Amino acid sequence: MANSQGPAVTFLRDLLNGHFAFGTAVVRGSTTPDTFKGALYLTSATITPATAAYTATGEVSGAGYTAGGVAFTFATPPAVDGSSAIVTPSASLTFTGVTIGPFDCVLMYNDTAAGDPAVGSFTFGSQTVLAGDFSLTMPVNAAGTALIELTS
Amino acid sequence: MSTDETSVRTKYGMMSRAVLLVSSGVQETADSRVEWTEYRAVGTMELVRRDCHVVLKKGLQIGAAFHMQPAQEALHG
């Protein structure tokens, strides 16, 4: 077997675990995982990959919805699947008894870190919820579908 | 939001299922599947409740391949 060049897949996994800091690191209060939240945005908002942090601008508002959204549940830590490092929330993101919309985007952000830095945004068809429930079911936690995947 | 076999919570509070028309639909793309259910009052057809359920099919994929230098690319063809 010849030598080959590439990132260690465990390195990719541990990037997701916050084990590497090539720049100035942050002081962490504990070794517990951060809390990540999902906030919903109106179709008129401008959430993009360039969005660096949670913002209340363009966020939905209405009965039953709390600004900042709700927390994701991670029962399974980042893992290696083939040549990818993956992590996916273990439960749906659920908003119960809300009147909101029209919205078409959820922004995932770190609610523990200072400044609420963004992880990424996910879009779907424009929706309105009236006195009802909204849920966002996560994709399969595997290479090719995981919610967050670092691939080499 | 709570419902039971005979009633549904709506913008007007709990309403009997007997006075509601229920419809549903699906919108599917490569990235997501959106399912919704609408409840309308019989007679007026006023929308009194709408639920939505989104299934994400895939997430954010971040490529992390190390870039080879031109000389290495030449060596490796």
gemmi code that builds the backbone of each chain (N, CA, C; Angstrom):
import gemmi

chains = {
    "A": [
        ("MET", (0.848, -1.201, 0.000), (0.000, 0.000, 0.000), (0.881, 1.248, 0.000)),
        ("ALA", (0.672, 2.092, -0.956), (1.487, 3.307, -1.088), (1.036, 4.374, -0.105)),
        ("ASN", (1.920, 5.317, 0.128), (1.547, 6.467, 0.953), (0.530, 7.321, 0.203)),
        ("SER", (-0.289, 7.982, 0.911), (-1.238, 8.887, 0.267), (-1.481, 10.097, 1.143)),
        ("GLN", (-1.853, 11.165, 0.493), (-2.048, 12.437, 1.176), (-3.510, 12.689, 1.462)),
        ("GLY", (-3.800, 13.208, 2.617), (-5.186, 13.563, 2.918), (-5.386, 13.812, 4.394)),
        ("PRO", (-6.479, 14.455, 4.729), (-6.757, 14.708, 6.145), (-7.143, 13.415, 6.848)),
        ("ALA", (-6.676, 13.289, 8.085), (-7.112, 12.146, 8.891), (-8.598, 12.293, 9.176)),
        ("VAL", (-9.344, 11.265, 8.946), (-10.783, 11.379, 9.153), (-11.097, 11.613, 10.620)),
        ("THR", (-10.214, 11.143, 11.499), (-10.414, 11.418, 12.929), (-10.168, 12.897, 13.230)),
        ("PHE", (-9.296, 13.526, 12.414), (-9.087, 14.974, 12.548), (-10.380, 15.709, 12.214)),
        ("LEU", (-11.024, 15.259, 11.144), (-12.297, 15.883, 10.753), (-13.333, 15.724, 11.864)),
        ("ARG", (-13.390, 14.524, 12.417), (-14.332, 14.291, 13.515), (-14.024, 15.205, 14.691)),
        ("ASP", (-12.727, 15.317, 15.005), (-12.374, 16.097, 16.185), (-12.405, 17.597, 15.952)),
        ("LEU", (-12.459, 18.009, 14.673), (-12.789, 19.414, 14.410), (-14.195, 19.695, 14.918)),
        ("LEU", (-15.083, 18.719, 14.663), (-16.466, 18.868, 15.141), (-16.531, 18.820, 16.664)),
        ("ASN", (-15.543, 18.171, 17.266), (-15.501, 18.095, 18.729), (-14.748, 19.263, 19.354)),
        ("GLY", (-14.187, 20.147, 18.527), (-13.482, 21.305, 19.066), (-12.138, 20.979, 19.672)),
        ("HIS", (-11.446, 19.971, 19.125), (-10.169, 19.559, 19.705), (-8.961, 20.290, 19.110)),
        ("PHE", (-9.166, 21.027, 18.042), (-8.047, 21.685, 17.378), (-8.272, 23.195, 17.319)),
        ("ALA", (-7.193, 23.948, 17.534), (-7.279, 25.403, 17.446), (-6.000, 25.925, 16.814)),
        ("PHE", (-6.017, 26.206, 15.535), (-4.834, 26.716, 14.865), (-4.683, 28.219, 15.096)),
        ("GLY", (-5.769, 28.844, 15.456), (-5.725, 30.252, 15.813), (-5.909, 30.395, 17.308)),
        ("THR", (-6.139, 31.613, 17.749), (-6.369, 31.841, 19.167), (-7.652, 31.140, 19.585)),
        ("ALA", (-7.544, 30.292, 20.581), (-8.697, 29.531, 21.026), (-9.551, 30.339, 22.005)),
        ("VAL", (-10.708, 29.811, 22.282), (-11.576, 30.427, 23.281), (-11.449, 29.646, 24.574)),
        ("VAL", (-11.674, 30.320, 25.692), (-11.665, 29.658, 26.986), (-13.024, 29.027, 27.194)),
        ("ARG", (-13.021, 27.741, 27.414), (-14.282, 27.043, 27.591), (-14.539, 26.817, 29.072)),
        ("GLY", (-15.767, 26.945, 29.445), (-16.137, 26.792, 30.854), (-16.169, 25.354, 31.307)),
        ("SER", (-16.333, 24.440, 30.360), (-16.419, 23.034, 30.735), (-16.163, 22.187, 29.491)),
        ("THR", (-16.208, 20.886, 29.665), (-16.016, 19.986, 28.526), (-17.346, 19.526, 27.942)),
        ("THR", (-18.426, 20.055, 28.434), (-19.738, 19.637, 27.939), (-19.990, 20.193, 26.540)),
        ("PRO", (-20.786, 19.490, 25.753), (-21.098, 19.999, 24.411), (-21.799, 21.358, 24.476)),
        ("ASP", (-21.618, 22.132, 23.424), (-22.329, 23.403, 23.320), (-23.813, 23.144, 23.032)),
        ("THR", (-24.593, 24.165, 23.279), (-26.013, 24.111, 22.924), (-26.203, 24.796, 21.579)),
        ("PHE", (-26.834, 24.074, 20.657), (-27.105, 24.625, 19.330), (-28.603, 24.845, 19.187)),
        ("LYS", (-28.969, 25.958, 18.606), (-30.383, 26.283, 18.434), (-30.710, 26.483, 16.955)),
        ("GLY", (-32.012, 26.362, 16.663), (-32.515, 26.622, 15.334), (-33.543, 27.729, 15.376)),
        ("ALA", (-33.312, 28.786, 14.605), (-34.249, 29.902, 14.521), (-34.842, 29.935, 13.116)),
        ("LEU", (-36.107, 30.320, 13.020), (-36.804, 30.341, 11.739), (-36.821, 31.752, 11.153)),
        ("TYR", (-36.745, 31.840, 9.822), (-36.673, 33.144, 9.159), (-37.716, 33.291, 8.058)),
        ("LEU", (-38.245, 34.494, 7.999), (-39.245, 34.850, 6.995), (-38.676, 34.715, 5.585)),
        ("THR", (-39.548, 34.506, 4.637), (-39.092, 34.413, 3.244), (-38.465, 35.730, 2.781)),
        ("SER", (-38.797, 36.820, 3.472), (-38.248, 38.130, 3.109), (-36.877, 38.382, 3.722)),
        ("ALA", (-36.410, 37.489, 4.571), (-35.110, 37.670, 5.229), (-33.971, 37.380, 4.253)),
        ("THR", (-32.752, 37.644, 4.709), (-31.583, 37.434, 3.844), (-30.543, 36.593, 4.572)),
        ("ILE", (-30.959, 35.439, 5.054), (-30.025, 34.504, 5.685), (-29.314, 33.721, 4.579)),
        ("THR", (-27.994, 33.725, 4.606), (-27.192, 33.028, 3.590), (-25.980, 32.397, 4.277)),
        ("PRO", (-25.160, 31.657, 3.523), (-23.916, 31.160, 4.117), (-23.008, 32.286, 4.625)),
        ("ALA", (-23.244, 33.498, 4.177), (-22.442, 34.624, 4.661), (-22.918, 35.123, 6.023)),
        ("THR", (-24.053, 34.625, 6.488), (-24.564, 35.024, 7.802), (-23.675, 34.412, 8.879)),
        ("ALA", (-23.011, 35.267, 9.644), (-21.987, 34.789, 10.579), (-22.532, 34.432, 11.949)),
        ("ALA", (-23.701, 34.939, 12.279), (-24.222, 34.721, 13.630), (-25.740, 34.862, 13.632)),
        ("TYR", (-26.330, 34.384, 14.714), (-27.777, 34.541, 14.883), (-28.141, 36.018, 14.836)),
        ("THR", (-29.222, 36.299, 14.179), (-29.750, 37.653, 14.152), (-31.264, 37.607, 14.315)),
        ("ALA", (-31.792, 38.607, 14.985), (-33.238, 38.698, 15.129), (-33.871, 39.352, 13.910)),
        ("THR", (-33.044, 39.945, 13.071), (-33.551, 40.596, 11.864), (-34.078, 39.543, 10.890)),
        ("GLY", (-35.330, 39.667, 10.550), (-35.935, 38.725, 9.612), (-36.450, 37.459, 10.257)),
        ("GLU", (-36.234, 37.313, 11.566), (-36.722, 36.108, 12.248), (-38.245, 36.157, 12.348)),
        ("VAL", (-38.872, 35.010, 12.293), (-40.323, 34.990, 12.416), (-40.730, 35.485, 13.796)),
        ("SER", (-41.932, 35.936, 13.905), (-42.507, 36.293, 15.203), (-43.982, 35.954, 15.139)),
        ("GLY", (-44.533, 35.705, 16.291), (-45.942, 35.369, 16.324), (-46.264, 34.543, 17.546)),
        ("ALA", (-47.522, 34.276, 17.719), (-47.984, 33.538, 18.895), (-47.252, 32.214, 19.032)),
        ("GLY", (-46.739, 31.958, 20.218), (-46.115, 30.680, 20.527), (-44.656, 30.554, 20.150)),
        ("TYR", (-44.144, 31.546, 19.397), (-42.738, 31.467, 18.977), (-41.876, 32.357, 19.858)),
        ("THR", (-40.778, 31.799, 20.359), (-39.836, 32.554, 21.179), (-38.619, 32.917, 20.340)),
        ("ALA", (-38.258, 34.204, 20.350), (-37.102, 34.654, 19.577), (-35.870, 33.831, 19.950)),
        ("GLY", (-35.116, 33.461, 18.941), (-33.938, 32.618, 19.164), (-34.201, 31.172, 18.823)),
        ("GLY", (-35.473, 30.806, 18.765), (-35.821, 29.444, 18.366), (-35.685, 28.438, 19.484)),
        ("VAL", (-35.492, 27.192, 19.110), (-35.430, 26.100, 20.088), (-34.127, 25.313, 19.893)),
        ("ALA", (-33.792, 24.551, 20.922), (-32.510, 23.833, 20.922), (-32.588, 22.513, 20.169)),
        ("PHE", (-31.507, 22.208, 19.486), (-31.338, 20.895, 18.865), (-30.932, 19.902, 19.952)),
        ("THR", (-31.273, 18.643, 19.745), (-30.858, 17.566, 20.644), (-29.807, 16.712, 19.945)),
        ("PHE", (-28.674, 16.542, 20.618), (-27.611, 15.691, 20.069), (-27.365, 14.551, 21.047)),
        ("ALA", (-27.947, 13.408, 20.778), (-27.720, 12.243, 21.632), (-26.497, 11.463, 21.192)),
        ("THR", (-26.100, 11.670, 19.931), (-24.965, 10.940, 19.374), (-23.852, 11.932, 19.027)),
        ("PRO", (-22.648, 11.740, 19.549), (-21.547, 12.673, 19.268), (-21.035, 12.502, 17.848)),
        ("PRO", (-20.212, 13.433, 17.384), (-19.616, 13.299, 16.051), (-18.942, 11.942, 15.894)),
        ("ALA", (-19.040, 11.395, 14.689), (-18.512, 10.058, 14.439), (-17.881, 10.000, 13.056)),
        ("VAL", (-17.153, 8.939, 12.839), (-16.543, 8.682, 11.529), (-17.421, 7.695, 10.773)),
        ("ASP", (-17.712, 8.023, 9.511), (-18.433, 7.093, 8.640), (-17.695, 7.063, 7.303)),
        ("GLY", (-16.930, 6.018, 7.079), (-16.113, 5.951, 5.878), (-15.042, 7.018, 5.911)),
        ("SER", (-15.030, 7.875, 4.894), (-14.032, 8.936, 4.851), (-14.620, 10.280, 5.283)),
        ("SER", (-15.743, 10.243, 5.977), (-16.395, 11.470, 6.432), (-16.521, 11.499, 7.950)),
        ("ALA", (-16.569, 12.702, 8.484), (-16.938, 12.910, 9.881), (-18.336, 13.498, 9.875)),
        ("ILE", (-19.217, 12.946, 10.685), (-20.623, 13.335, 10.605), (-21.199, 13.614, 11.983)),
        ("VAL", (-22.197, 14.452, 11.998), (-22.999, 14.647, 13.201), (-24.378, 15.156, 12.775)),
        ("THR", (-25.390, 14.659, 13.444), (-26.778, 15.019, 13.130), (-27.580, 15.050, 14.421)),
        ("PRO", (-28.432, 16.024, 14.603), (-29.300, 16.012, 15.785), (-30.107, 14.720, 15.845)),
        ("SER", (-30.372, 14.294, 17.047), (-31.046, 13.006, 17.233), (-32.557, 13.130, 17.313)),
        ("ALA", (-33.065, 14.335, 17.274), (-34.515, 14.532, 17.351), (-34.933, 15.671, 16.431)),
        ("SER", (-36.193, 15.676, 16.090), (-36.714, 16.755, 15.250), (-36.712, 18.069, 16.024)),
        ("LEU", (-36.611, 19.138, 15.274), (-36.770, 20.473, 15.859), (-38.272, 20.767, 15.829)),
        ("THR", (-38.856, 21.063, 16.974), (-40.308, 21.153, 17.036), (-40.778, 22.470, 17.645)),
        ("PHE", (-41.724, 23.095, 16.961), (-42.372, 24.316, 17.457), (-43.862, 23.994, 17.588)),
        ("THR", (-44.376, 24.092, 18.776), (-45.740, 23.642, 19.049), (-46.668, 24.817, 19.327)),
        ("GLY", (-47.810, 24.796, 18.678), (-48.827, 25.825, 18.938), (-48.377, 27.210, 18.522)),
        ("VAL", (-47.896, 27.336, 17.285), (-47.374, 28.622, 16.827), (-48.197, 29.168, 15.658)),
        ("THR", (-48.130, 30.481, 15.518), (-48.690, 31.145, 14.338), (-47.574, 31.991, 13.751)),
        ("ILE", (-46.980, 31.520, 12.670), (-45.786, 32.151, 12.101), (-45.785, 32.001, 10.575)),
        ("GLY", (-45.064, 32.900, 9.937), (-44.855, 32.750, 8.510), (-45.224, 33.993, 7.722)),
        ("PRO", (-44.954, 33.912, 6.389), (-44.337, 32.773, 5.703), (-42.835, 32.704, 5.958)),
        ("PHE", (-42.333, 31.495, 6.146), (-40.916, 31.295, 6.402), (-40.407, 30.151, 5.532)),
        ("ASP", (-39.099, 30.152, 5.306), (-38.526, 29.103, 4.455), (-37.097, 28.752, 4.829)),
        ("CYS", (-36.700, 29.135, 6.054), (-35.296, 28.940, 6.409), (-35.136, 28.726, 7.903)),
        ("VAL", (-34.214, 27.847, 8.261), (-33.814, 27.703, 9.657), (-32.315, 27.930, 9.730)),
        ("LEU", (-31.915, 28.753, 10.693), (-30.489, 29.012, 10.926), (-30.060, 28.237, 12.159)),
        ("MET", (-29.039, 27.414, 12.007), (-28.470, 26.686, 13.142), (-27.301, 27.504, 13.685)),
        ("TYR", (-27.301, 27.733, 15.000), (-26.223, 28.534, 15.577), (-25.845, 28.022, 16.950)),
        ("ASN", (-24.656, 28.428, 17.389), (-24.134, 28.004, 18.683), (-24.618, 28.980, 19.753)),
        ("ASP", (-25.504, 28.522, 20.594), (-26.082, 29.383, 21.625), (-25.177, 29.489, 22.843)),
        ("THR", (-24.155, 28.635, 22.907), (-23.235, 28.669, 24.050), (-22.100, 29.661, 23.818)),
        ("ALA", (-21.582, 29.677, 22.600), (-20.444, 30.537, 22.286), (-20.851, 32.004, 22.265)),
        ("ALA", (-19.898, 32.846, 22.640), (-20.149, 34.286, 22.620), (-20.475, 34.745, 21.214)),
        ("GLY", (-21.514, 35.541, 21.082), (-21.879, 36.076, 19.778), (-22.778, 35.184, 18.949)),
        ("ASP", (-23.133, 34.024, 19.507), (-24.045, 33.104, 18.807), (-23.616, 32.829, 17.368)),
        ("PRO", (-22.402, 32.347, 17.146), (-21.935, 32.126, 15.769), (-22.768, 31.078, 15.025)),
        ("ALA", (-22.920, 31.302, 13.744), (-23.760, 30.431, 12.919), (-23.021, 29.160, 12.513)),
        ("VAL", (-23.768, 28.099, 12.383), (-23.269, 26.847, 11.807), (-23.635, 26.798, 10.331)),
        ("GLY", (-24.891, 27.092, 10.041), (-25.340, 27.077, 8.663), (-26.829, 27.272, 8.570)),
        ("SER", (-27.290, 27.430, 7.346), (-28.721, 27.642, 7.126), (-29.268, 26.548, 6.230)),
        ("PHE", (-30.532, 26.261, 6.423), (-31.224, 25.227, 5.656), (-32.522, 25.835, 5.153)),
        ("THR", (-32.806, 25.639, 3.868), (-34.014, 26.214, 3.297), (-34.955, 25.114, 2.812)),
        ("PHE", (-36.212, 25.486, 2.667), (-37.251, 24.563, 2.204), (-38.364, 25.421, 1.614)),
        ("GLY", (-39.397, 24.796, 1.118), (-40.499, 25.534, 0.517), (-41.178, 26.460, 1.515)),
        ("SER", (-41.614, 27.614, 1.052), (-42.263, 28.596, 1.925), (-43.464, 28.000, 2.653)),
        ("GLN", (-43.521, 28.263, 3.960), (-44.591, 27.697, 4.774), (-45.187, 28.724, 5.726)),
        ("THR", (-46.427, 28.523, 6.054), (-47.101, 29.295, 7.090), (-47.760, 28.311, 8.046)),
        ("VAL", (-47.634, 28.574, 9.316), (-48.275, 27.728, 10.325), (-49.275, 28.586, 11.086)),
        ("LEU", (-50.491, 28.086, 11.214), (-51.551, 28.824, 11.883), (-52.069, 28.006, 13.059)),
        ("ALA", (-51.832, 28.526, 14.258), (-52.326, 27.870, 15.482), (-51.992, 26.379, 15.479)),
        ("GLY", (-50.844, 26.048, 14.913), (-50.502, 24.637, 14.744), (-49.063, 24.338, 15.102)),
        ("ASP", (-48.576, 23.249, 14.564), (-47.241, 22.758, 14.895), (-46.341, 22.793, 13.659)),
        ("PHE", (-45.067, 23.069, 13.913), (-44.063, 22.952, 12.864), (-42.954, 22.045, 13.365)),
        ("SER", (-42.564, 21.097, 12.553), (-41.444, 20.237, 12.938), (-40.483, 20.088, 11.771)),
        ("LEU", (-39.242, 19.949, 12.116), (-38.172, 19.788, 11.137), (-37.445, 18.495, 11.480)),
        ("THR", (-37.634, 17.495, 10.648), (-37.020, 16.193, 10.889), (-35.649, 16.132, 10.230)),
        ("MET", (-34.710, 15.593, 10.969), (-33.323, 15.573, 10.519), (-33.078, 14.464, 9.486)),
        ("PRO", (-32.077, 14.659, 8.638), (-31.728, 13.601, 7.690), (-31.043, 12.437, 8.413)),
        ("VAL", (-30.829, 11.367, 7.680), (-30.156, 10.187, 8.238), (-28.710, 10.541, 8.581)),
        ("ASN", (-28.294, 10.118, 9.764), (-26.937, 10.426, 10.215), (-25.942, 9.448, 9.593)),
        ("ALA", (-25.601, 9.721, 8.341), (-24.665, 8.863, 7.610), (-23.951, 9.715, 6.567)),
        ("ALA", (-22.823, 9.220, 6.099), (-22.094, 9.916, 5.043), (-23.022, 10.107, 3.844)),
        ("GLY", (-23.064, 11.311, 3.343), (-23.913, 11.597, 2.191), (-25.220, 12.264, 2.550)),
        ("THR", (-25.637, 12.126, 3.819), (-26.912, 12.718, 4.225), (-26.851, 13.475, 5.544)),
        ("ALA", (-25.850, 13.255, 6.358), (-25.800, 13.842, 7.706), (-26.028, 15.352, 7.669)),
        ("LEU", (-26.523, 15.882, 8.771), (-26.803, 17.318, 8.793), (-25.507, 18.110, 8.638)),
        ("ILE", (-24.440, 17.655, 9.277), (-23.133, 18.285, 9.106), (-22.133, 17.191, 8.772)),
        ("GLU", (-21.455, 17.382, 7.664), (-20.511, 16.362, 7.216), (-19.233, 17.018, 6.705)),
        ("LEU", (-18.125, 16.606, 7.278), (-16.817, 17.009, 6.773), (-16.275, 15.823, 6.003)),
        ("THR", (-15.988, 16.043, 4.752), (-15.580, 14.924, 3.914), (-14.218, 15.171, 3.294)),
        ("SER", (-13.437, 14.125, 3.205), (-12.081, 14.276, 2.667), (-12.038, 13.837, 1.213)),
    ],
    "B": [
        ("MET", (-49.367, 20.923, 19.276), (-50.599, 21.498, 19.834), (-51.598, 20.372, 20.016)),
        ("SER", (-52.268, 20.359, 21.117), (-53.048, 19.192, 21.472), (-54.311, 19.024, 20.636)),
        ("THR", (-54.570, 17.785, 20.337), (-55.812, 17.406, 19.690), (-56.225, 16.081, 20.302)),
        ("ASP", (-57.429, 15.648, 20.050), (-57.817, 14.309, 20.455), (-58.718, 13.749, 19.358)),
        ("GLU", (-59.342, 12.624, 19.635), (-60.096, 11.951, 18.583), (-61.298, 12.752, 18.103)),
        ("THR", (-61.843, 13.580, 18.974), (-63.076, 14.284, 18.621), (-62.904, 15.786, 18.421)),
        ("SER", (-61.784, 16.327, 18.815), (-61.620, 17.772, 18.699), (-60.190, 18.154, 18.313)),
        ("VAL", (-60.062, 19.390, 17.833), (-58.778, 19.911, 17.373), (-58.617, 21.318, 17.927)),
        ("ARG", (-57.430, 21.630, 18.418), (-57.193, 22.989, 18.885), (-56.940, 23.878, 17.675)),
        ("THR", (-57.638, 24.977, 17.594), (-57.543, 25.896, 16.457), (-57.326, 27.315, 16.967)),
        ("LYS", (-57.312, 28.262, 16.036), (-57.148, 29.665, 16.433), (-58.306, 30.142, 17.309)),
        ("TYR", (-59.401, 29.405, 17.280), (-60.552, 29.757, 18.118), (-60.678, 28.855, 19.337)),
        ("GLY", (-59.640, 28.076, 19.607), (-59.717, 27.131, 20.703), (-60.093, 25.755, 20.187)),
        ("MET", (-60.581, 24.907, 21.060), (-60.916, 23.548, 20.644), (-62.185, 23.557, 19.791)),
        ("MET", (-62.123, 22.867, 18.652), (-63.291, 22.746, 17.774), (-63.529, 21.273, 17.479)),
        ("SER", (-64.780, 20.909, 17.352), (-65.117, 19.533, 17.025), (-64.640, 19.186, 15.623)),
        ("ARG", (-64.115, 17.979, 15.454), (-63.701, 17.543, 14.133), (-64.883, 17.495, 13.160)),
        ("ALA", (-66.087, 17.390, 13.723), (-67.285, 17.290, 12.884), (-67.555, 18.574, 12.106)),
        ("VAL", (-66.978, 19.702, 12.565), (-67.226, 20.968, 11.874), (-65.999, 21.446, 11.115)),
        ("LEU", (-65.063, 20.532, 10.901), (-63.820, 20.902, 10.216), (-63.596, 20.032, 8.979)),
        ("LEU", (-63.109, 20.678, 7.925), (-62.655, 19.958, 6.738), (-61.136, 19.897, 6.789)),
        ("VAL", (-60.596, 18.733, 6.572), (-59.150, 18.537, 6.663), (-58.592, 18.215, 5.283)),
        ("SER", (-57.512, 18.929, 4.936), (-56.833, 18.622, 3.682), (-55.335, 18.598, 3.956)),
        ("SER", (-54.617, 17.943, 3.077), (-53.173, 17.861, 3.277), (-52.473, 17.836, 1.927)),
        ("GLY", (-51.190, 18.109, 1.959), (-50.426, 18.126, 0.728), (-48.959, 17.873, 0.985)),
        ("VAL", (-48.252, 17.634, -0.077), (-46.826, 17.349, 0.005), (-46.109, 18.134, -1.081)),
        ("GLN", (-44.969, 18.718, -0.714), (-44.114, 19.417, -1.673), (-42.727, 18.821, -1.524)),
        ("GLU", (-42.207, 18.239, -2.580), (-40.947, 17.527, -2.471), (-39.908, 18.094, -3.425)),
        ("THR", (-38.715, 18.305, -2.874), (-37.582, 18.725, -3.694), (-36.431, 17.763, -3.438)),
        ("ALA", (-35.306, 18.036, -4.076), (-34.147, 17.160, -3.881), (-33.628, 17.246, -2.449)),
        ("ASP", (-33.847, 18.383, -1.810), (-33.277, 18.602, -0.476), (-34.241, 18.376, 0.670)),
        ("SER", (-35.544, 18.457, 0.404), (-36.490, 18.353, 1.516), (-37.852, 17.844, 1.054)),
        ("ARG", (-38.626, 17.408, 2.016), (-39.999, 17.001, 1.771), (-40.862, 17.777, 2.775)),
        ("VAL", (-41.825, 18.531, 2.258), (-42.679, 19.345, 3.106), (-44.093, 18.774, 3.081)),
        ("GLU", (-44.633, 18.511, 4.248), (-46.000, 17.991, 4.365), (-46.806, 18.978, 5.204)),
        ("TRP", (-48.001, 19.299, 4.778), (-48.832, 20.203, 5.569), (-50.255, 19.672, 5.690)),
        ("THR", (-50.901, 20.096, 6.734), (-52.296, 19.734, 6.972), (-53.072, 21.001, 7.308)),
        ("GLU", (-54.194, 21.194, 6.637), (-55.019, 22.381, 6.865), (-56.390, 21.980, 7.404)),
        ("TYR", (-56.886, 22.781, 8.322), (-58.206, 22.572, 8.908), (-59.042, 23.805, 8.597)),
        ("ARG", (-60.166, 23.618, 7.935), (-61.047, 24.724, 7.598), (-62.434, 24.497, 8.189)),
        ("ALA", (-63.052, 25.599, 8.583), (-64.387, 25.508, 9.164), (-65.409, 25.185, 8.075)),
        ("VAL", (-66.213, 24.196, 8.336), (-67.282, 23.841, 7.397), (-68.216, 25.053, 7.239)),
        ("GLY", (-68.587, 25.341, 6.029), (-69.484, 26.473, 5.789), (-68.713, 27.687, 5.347)),
        ("THR", (-67.939, 28.279, 6.239), (-67.184, 29.488, 5.882), (-65.890, 29.162, 5.147)),
        ("MET", (-65.398, 27.962, 5.323), (-64.119, 27.527, 4.757), (-62.935, 28.339, 5.284)),
        ("GLU", (-63.141, 29.008, 6.398), (-62.039, 29.767, 6.991), (-60.948, 28.816, 7.484)),
        ("LEU", (-59.720, 29.158, 7.186), (-58.592, 28.369, 7.674), (-58.431, 28.642, 9.170)),
        ("VAL", (-58.514, 27.600, 9.979), (-58.445, 27.794, 11.431), (-57.213, 27.123, 12.047)),
        ("ARG", (-56.564, 26.296, 11.265), (-55.320, 25.692, 11.756), (-54.533, 25.170, 10.553)),
        ("ARG", (-53.210, 25.333, 10.641), (-52.339, 24.765, 9.600), (-51.075, 24.245, 10.256)),
        ("ASP", (-50.778, 22.977, 10.053), (-49.552, 22.350, 10.551), (-48.589, 22.147, 9.388)),
        ("CYS", (-47.319, 22.086, 9.710), (-46.315, 21.840, 8.682), (-45.209, 20.956, 9.237)),
        ("HIS", (-44.779, 20.029, 8.410), (-43.714, 19.108, 8.807), (-42.709, 19.034, 7.666)),
        ("VAL", (-41.461, 19.373, 7.962), (-40.406, 19.352, 6.954), (-39.416, 18.245, 7.283)),
        ("VAL", (-39.092, 17.452, 6.294), (-38.066, 16.419, 6.443), (-36.870, 16.827, 5.588)),
        ("LEU", (-35.743, 17.064, 6.247), (-34.525, 17.377, 5.503), (-33.925, 16.085, 4.978)),
        ("LYS", (-33.600, 16.071, 3.699), (-33.036, 14.855, 3.110), (-31.519, 14.824, 3.224)),
        ("LYS", (-30.913, 15.990, 3.244), (-29.455, 16.022, 3.382), (-29.041, 17.336, 4.023)),
        ("GLY", (-27.823, 17.327, 4.535), (-27.372, 18.489, 5.289), (-26.270, 19.259, 4.596)),
        ("LEU", (-25.379, 19.815, 5.415), (-24.285, 20.621, 4.904), (-23.063, 19.740, 4.734)),
        ("GLN", (-22.563, 19.647, 3.513), (-21.377, 18.838, 3.271), (-20.201, 19.771, 3.008)),
        ("ILE", (-19.175, 19.594, 3.826), (-18.019, 20.476, 3.755), (-16.822, 19.667, 3.291)),
        ("GLY", (-16.297, 19.983, 2.128), (-15.131, 19.276, 1.596), (-13.881, 19.697, 2.336)),
        ("ALA", (-13.022, 18.743, 2.635), (-11.827, 19.048, 3.414), (-10.569, 18.483, 2.777)),
        ("ALA", (-10.623, 18.207, 1.490), (-9.474, 17.589, 0.833), (-8.268, 18.523, 0.860)),
        ("PHE", (-7.122, 17.958, 1.124), (-5.890, 18.743, 1.069), (-5.566, 19.010, -0.393)),
        ("HIS", (-5.150, 20.219, -0.677), (-4.821, 20.558, -2.067), (-3.391, 20.129, -2.384)),
        ("MET", (-3.213, 19.478, -3.492), (-1.883, 19.075, -3.915), (-1.212, 20.237, -4.626)),
        ("GLN", (0.099, 20.347, -4.479), (0.856, 21.376, -5.187), (0.977, 20.975, -6.657)),
        ("PRO", (1.158, 21.944, -7.564), (1.279, 21.625, -8.993), (2.326, 20.558, -9.278)),
        ("ALA", (3.476, 20.631, -8.581), (4.513, 19.656, -8.827), (4.044, 18.253, -8.459)),
        ("GLN", (3.312, 18.154, -7.372), (2.814, 16.863, -6.960), (1.752, 16.344, -7.932)),
        ("GLU", (0.943, 17.298, -8.415), (-0.074, 16.891, -9.385), (0.591, 16.313, -10.634)),
        ("ALA", (1.702, 16.944, -11.037), (2.406, 16.456, -12.210), (2.952, 15.059, -11.959)),
        ("LEU", (3.484, 14.878, -10.749), (4.042, 13.571, -10.418), (2.974, 12.492, -10.393)),
        ("HIS", (1.801, 12.900, -9.938), (0.716, 11.935, -9.813), (-0.139, 11.864, -11.076)),
        ("GLY", (0.252, 12.590, -12.071), (-0.504, 12.567, -13.317), (-1.791, 13.286, -13.161)),
    ],
}
model = gemmi.Model(1)
for chain_id, residues in chains.items():
    chain = gemmi.Chain(chain_id)
    for i, (resn, *xyz) in enumerate(residues, 1):
        res = gemmi.Residue()
        res.name, res.seqid = resn, gemmi.SeqId(i, " ")
        for name, pos in zip(("N", "CA", "C"), xyz):
            atom = gemmi.Atom()
            atom.name, atom.element = name, gemmi.Element(name[0])
            atom.pos, atom.b_iso = gemmi.Position(*pos), 0.0
            res.add_atom(atom)
        chain.add_residue(res)
    model.add_chain(chain)
structure = gemmi.Structure()
structure.add_model(model)
structure.setup_entities()
